[in-house]
Amino acid sequence: KWDGTASGERAVGPFQFLPSTWEGTGRDGNNDGVRDPHNADDAALGAAVYLCGHGRDLTNVAQLRSAILQYNHSGTYADTVLGWISRYRSAGTPGHLSGSVATVVNAALAERGAPYSWGGGTARGRSFGICCTPSGKSGVSVYGFDCSGLTLYAFAKAGIRLPHNADAQAAFGQRIPASAGQGALKAGDLVFFADGSGVIYHVGIALGNGTMVNAPRPGTVVRVDAIDAMSGYAGGARLL
């Protein structure tokens, strides 16, 4: 009925329910009279029922882990899911900020969704970029930001002029060495990433809790990412 096969069972839908599990757990989340594991509303409500079953309180870490293990009885799986929960939880806007830090962070966050454009971004905001990245991606027809264009713009809002180059931006402010760990970063700090030769190739703006505002690469948009999403963490710099 749900997985199209009479031999064995195959997980189905956005929440990957086994049909036998769905028979007891499935719910009609969109009130159309059908409990369909392929429907996102039904599946989401069914997953909530499944995870919160047996009186579990998912604000309790041990009970949350037990719920996750019910999906897949693997410690590695549970650790991975808990890690993503932590990332999502910390990926919203940061807590109370004030002064120049708030100005810079809020300016960067306001540009979420702006396309990545190689060479794009000025002190005034989005711009068309230039040609071309080392892999041949052109920003000429893309109106947005690259990584250092975004930081240049956000810090310009606080009256700080930065060059349009990640490596050059590393010469500004008080350096925070990579050896100090990501926990040494505060909201509003620049976050740097280096290649194997030590050259800074990327920059973001720290939000705290291991996250940053980031313009990652061509084909993406400005977004909030985990700092670990980029390779070669090379510390940061505090300008505020």
Residue pairs with C-beta under 8 A, 6 or more apart in sequence:
1 19
2 12
2 13
2 19
2 22
2 37
2 38
3 9
3 10
3 11
3 12
3 19
4 10
9 18
9 19
9 20
10 18
11 17
11 18
12 18
12 19
12 22
12 37
12 38
13 36
13 37
13 38
13 39
13 43
14 38
14 40
14 43
14 44
15 37
15 43
15 44
15 46
15 47
17 25
17 26
17 37
17 43
17 46
17 47
17 50
19 37
21 50
22 35
22 37
22 46
25 46
25 49
25 50
25 53
26 35
26 36
26 37
26 42
26 46
27 35
27 42
27 45
27 46
27 49
28 34
28 35
28 42
28 45
29 39
29 41
29 42
29 43
29 44
29 45
29 46
30 39
30 41
30 42
32 39
34 42
35 42
35 46
36 42
36 43
37 43
37 46
50 70
50 71
51 58
51 67
51 68
51 70
51 71
52 58
52 67
56 63
56 64
56 66
56 67
57 63
58 64
58 67
64 82
64 85
65 78
65 82
68 77
68 78
68 81
68 82
69 75
69 77
69 78
71 77
71 81
72 78
87 210
87 211
87 226
90 207
90 208
90 209
90 210
90 211
91 211
91 224
91 225
91 226
92 224
93 109
93 207
94 105
94 187
94 207
94 208
94 209
95 208
97 105
97 106
97 187
97 188
99 240
100 158
100 159
100 188
100 240
101 186
101 187
101 188
101 240
103 157
103 158
104 154
104 155
104 157
104 158
104 188
104 205
104 240
105 154
105 187
105 188
105 205
105 207
105 213
107 153
107 154
107 157
108 150
108 151
108 153
108 154
108 205
108 213
108 222
109 213
109 224
111 125
111 126
111 145
111 150
111 153
111 154
111 213
111 222
112 213
112 221
112 222
112 223
112 224
113 221
113 222
113 223
114 126
114 144
114 145
114 150
114 215
114 221
114 222
115 142
115 143
115 144
115 221
116 139
116 142
116 144
116 145
116 146
116 215
116 216
116 217
116 218
116 219
116 220
116 221
116 222
117 126
117 127
117 128
117 129
117 139
117 142
117 143
117 144
117 145
117 146
117 149
118 129
118 130
118 131
118 132
118 133
118 137
118 138
118 139
118 142
118 146
118 218
119 129
119 130
119 139
119 146
119 149
119 164
120 126
120 127
120 128
120 129
120 139
120 142
120 143
120 144
120 145
120 146
120 149
121 127
121 144
121 145
121 146
121 148
121 149
121 150
121 152
121 153
121 164
122 149
122 152
122 153
122 164
123 152
123 153
123 156
123 161
124 153
124 156
125 153
126 143
126 144
126 145
127 143
127 144
127 149
128 139
128 140
128 141
128 142
128 143
129 138
129 139
129 140
129 142
129 144
129 146
129 149
130 138
130 139
130 140
131 138
131 139
131 140
132 138
132 139
133 139
133 218
135 218
137 218
137 219
139 146
139 218
142 218
144 215
144 221
144 222
145 153
145 215
145 222
146 215
147 166
147 202
147 203
147 204
147 214
147 215
147 216
148 162
148 163
148 164
148 165
148 166
148 169
148 203
149 164
149 215
150 205
150 213
150 215
150 222
151 162
151 166
151 169
151 190
151 203
151 204
151 205
152 162
152 163
152 164
152 169
154 205
154 213
155 161
155 162
155 239
156 162
158 240
160 172
160 239
160 240
162 168
162 169
162 172
163 169
166 192
166 193
166 200
166 201
166 202
166 203
167 199
167 200
167 201
169 190
169 192
169 200
169 203
169 237
170 190
170 192
170 200
170 203
170 234
170 237
172 190
172 237
172 239
173 190
173 237
173 238
173 239
174 237
174 238
174 239
175 235
175 236
175 237
176 184
176 185
176 189
176 235
176 236
176 237
176 238
177 235
178 233
178 234
178 235
179 235
180 235
182 210
182 227
182 233
184 236
185 191
185 206
185 208
185 227
185 236
186 206
186 208
186 238
187 206
187 207
187 208
188 205
188 206
188 238
188 239
188 240
189 205
189 206
189 236
189 237
189 238
189 239
189 240
190 203
190 204
190 205
190 206
190 236
190 237
190 238
190 239
191 203
191 204
191 205
191 206
191 212
191 227
191 233
191 236
192 200
192 202
192 203
192 233
192 234
192 235
192 236
192 237
193 200
193 201
193 202
193 203
193 230
193 231
193 232
193 233
193 234
194 200
194 201
194 232
194 234
195 201
195 232
196 232
198 234
200 234
201 232
202 230
202 232
204 212
204 213
204 214
204 215
204 225
204 227
204 230
205 212
205 213
205 214
206 212
206 227
206 236
207 213
207 224
210 226
210 227
210 228
211 224
211 225
211 226
211 227
212 224
212 225
212 226
212 227
213 222
213 223
213 224
214 222
214 223
214 224
214 225
214 229
214 230
215 221
215 222
216 223
216 225
216 229
216 230
227 233
